[in-house]
Amino acid sequence: MPAEQFADHFTPLDRERLIGTSVRLDGLKEDFAELKQLIALGSVSSATKVDKLEERIRALEQFRWWIVGAAAASGATAGFVSRFFHTT
């Protein structure tokens, strides 16, 4: 076979499209690298927020039991006092 049959079959328009696609893919690669970094930072930040949330929930649960204890103590005290000062 003659060498002329194996010549480049790309047209100038094809070359422009290939070059443009290559440039866009390079930009896409950089964008995905930035997104990957942002996701990594976000997951670390989320883990920190979850830890802080657990601390807050624990503090609220302890406060709830203090309120329940105070209500029980004041109820018992009021019942005890009303027993002695009830005028019926």
GROMACS elastic network, one bead per residue, 0.5 to 0.9 nm:
[ bonds ]
;  ai    aj funct       b0    kb
    1     4     6  0.84053   500
    1     5     6  0.73351   500
    1     6     6  0.88796   500
    2     5     6  0.60361   500
    2     6     6  0.78905   500
    3     6     6  0.55751   500
    3     7     6  0.71421   500
    4     7     6  0.54938   500
    5     8     6  0.88962   500
    6     9     6  0.82324   500
    8    11     6  0.83854   500
   10    13     6  0.79639   500
   10    14     6  0.56903   500
   10    15     6  0.65444   500
   11    14     6  0.50759   500
   11    15     6  0.63824   500
   11    16     6  0.87718   500
   12    15     6  0.50388   500
   12    16     6  0.62572   500
   12    17     6  0.86718   500
   13    16     6  0.50987   500
   13    17     6  0.62361   500
   13    18     6  0.86323   500
   14    17     6  0.51167   500
   14    18     6  0.61438   500
   14    19     6  0.86064   500
   15    18     6  0.50603   500
   15    19     6  0.61151   500
   15    20     6  0.85004   500
   16    19     6  0.51646   500
   16    20     6  0.60462   500
   16    21     6  0.84820   500
   17    20     6  0.50360   500
   17    21     6  0.59884   500
   17    22     6  0.84786   500
   18    21     6  0.50576   500
   18    22     6  0.60953   500
   18    23     6  0.86589   500
   19    22     6  0.50350   500
   19    23     6  0.62692   500
   19    24     6  0.86718   500
   20    23     6  0.51481   500
   20    24     6  0.61992   500
   20    25     6  0.85561   500
   21    24     6  0.50841   500
   21    25     6  0.60263   500
   21    26     6  0.85745   500
   22    25     6  0.50835   500
   22    26     6  0.62228   500
   22    27     6  0.87081   500
   23    26     6  0.51448   500
   23    27     6  0.63676   500
   23    28     6  0.86362   500
   24    27     6  0.50584   500
   24    28     6  0.60767   500
   24    29     6  0.85571   500
   25    29     6  0.60210   500
   25    30     6  0.86261   500
   26    29     6  0.50353   500
   26    30     6  0.64083   500
   26    31     6  0.86954   500
   27    30     6  0.51621   500
   27    31     6  0.61999   500
   27    32     6  0.86695   500
   28    32     6  0.61201   500
   28    33     6  0.85412   500
   29    32     6  0.52131   500
   29    33     6  0.62439   500
   29    34     6  0.87760   500
   30    33     6  0.50329   500
   30    34     6  0.63056   500
   30    35     6  0.86546   500
   31    34     6  0.51379   500
   31    35     6  0.61860   500
   31    36     6  0.85776   500
   32    36     6  0.60047   500
   32    37     6  0.85921   500
   33    36     6  0.50698   500
   33    37     6  0.63772   500
   33    38     6  0.87366   500
   34    37     6  0.51398   500
   34    38     6  0.62228   500
   34    39     6  0.86369   500
   35    39     6  0.60485   500
   35    40     6  0.85151   500
   36    39     6  0.51374   500
   36    40     6  0.62073   500
   36    41     6  0.86668   500
   37    40     6  0.50857   500
   37    41     6  0.62014   500
   37    42     6  0.85056   500
   38    41     6  0.50883   500
   38    42     6  0.59759   500
   38    43     6  0.85764   500
   39    43     6  0.61022   500
   39    44     6  0.86422   500
   40    43     6  0.52652   500
   40    44     6  0.64175   500
   40    45     6  0.86403   500
   41    44     6  0.52276   500
   41    45     6  0.61111   500
   41    46     6  0.85462   500
   42    46     6  0.59364   500
   42    47     6  0.85227   500
   43    47     6  0.61749   500
   43    48     6  0.86575   500
   44    47     6  0.51677   500
   44    48     6  0.63754   500
   44    49     6  0.87272   500
   45    48     6  0.51328   500
   45    49     6  0.62264   500
   45    50     6  0.86771   500
   46    50     6  0.61259   500
   46    51     6  0.86460   500
   47    50     6  0.50988   500
   47    51     6  0.63241   500
   47    52     6  0.87486   500
   48    51     6  0.51684   500
   48    52     6  0.63284   500
   48    53     6  0.85819   500
   49    52     6  0.50853   500
   49    53     6  0.60097   500
   49    54     6  0.86399   500
   50    54     6  0.62161   500
   50    55     6  0.87303   500
   51    54     6  0.52326   500
   51    55     6  0.65180   500
   51    56     6  0.88551   500
   52    55     6  0.51172   500
   52    56     6  0.63045   500
   52    57     6  0.87110   500
   53    56     6  0.50520   500
   53    57     6  0.61491   500
   53    58     6  0.85642   500
   54    57     6  0.51023   500
   54    58     6  0.61461   500
   54    59     6  0.86414   500
   55    58     6  0.51349   500
   55    59     6  0.62538   500
   55    60     6  0.86930   500
   56    59     6  0.50898   500
   56    60     6  0.61921   500
   56    61     6  0.86321   500
   57    60     6  0.50608   500
   57    61     6  0.61465   500
   57    62     6  0.86473   500
   58    61     6  0.51208   500
   58    62     6  0.62798   500
   58    63     6  0.86482   500
   59    62     6  0.51569   500
   59    63     6  0.61909   500
   59    64     6  0.86310   500
   60    64     6  0.61280   500
   60    65     6  0.87772   500
   61    64     6  0.50019   500
   61    65     6  0.64703   500
   61    66     6  0.87925   500
   62    65     6  0.52257   500
   62    66     6  0.63737   500
   62    67     6  0.87816   500
   63    66     6  0.50104   500
   63    67     6  0.62667   500
   63    68     6  0.86781   500
   64    67     6  0.51170   500
   64    68     6  0.62337   500
   64    69     6  0.85916   500
   65    69     6  0.59879   500
   65    70     6  0.84261   500
   66    69     6  0.50692   500
   66    70     6  0.60406   500
   66    71     6  0.85424   500
   67    70     6  0.50473   500
   67    71     6  0.60815   500
   67    72     6  0.85313   500
   68    71     6  0.51222   500
   68    72     6  0.61204   500
   68    73     6  0.85476   500
   69    72     6  0.50845   500
   69    73     6  0.60430   500
   69    74     6  0.85137   500
   70    73     6  0.50675   500
   70    74     6  0.60188   500
   70    75     6  0.83964   500
   71    74     6  0.51804   500
   71    75     6  0.59708   500
   71    76     6  0.84877   500
   72    75     6  0.50650   500
   72    76     6  0.60718   500
   72    77     6  0.84880   500
   73    76     6  0.51152   500
   73    77     6  0.60354   500
   73    78     6  0.84971   500
   74    78     6  0.59574   500
   74    79     6  0.84362   500
   75    78     6  0.51025   500
   75    79     6  0.60674   500
   75    80     6  0.85144   500
   76    79     6  0.50724   500
   76    80     6  0.60828   500
   76    81     6  0.85799   500
   77    80     6  0.50578   500
   77    81     6  0.60867   500
   77    82     6  0.84786   500
   78    81     6  0.51337   500
   78    82     6  0.59484   500
   78    83     6  0.84649   500
   79    82     6  0.51930   500
   79    83     6  0.61653   500
   80    83     6  0.52498   500
   80    84     6  0.69878   500
   81    84     6  0.55267   500
   81    85     6  0.62878   500
   81    86     6  0.83300   500
   82    85     6  0.50472   500
   82    86     6  0.53193   500
   83    86     6  0.57073   500
   84    87     6  0.85873   500
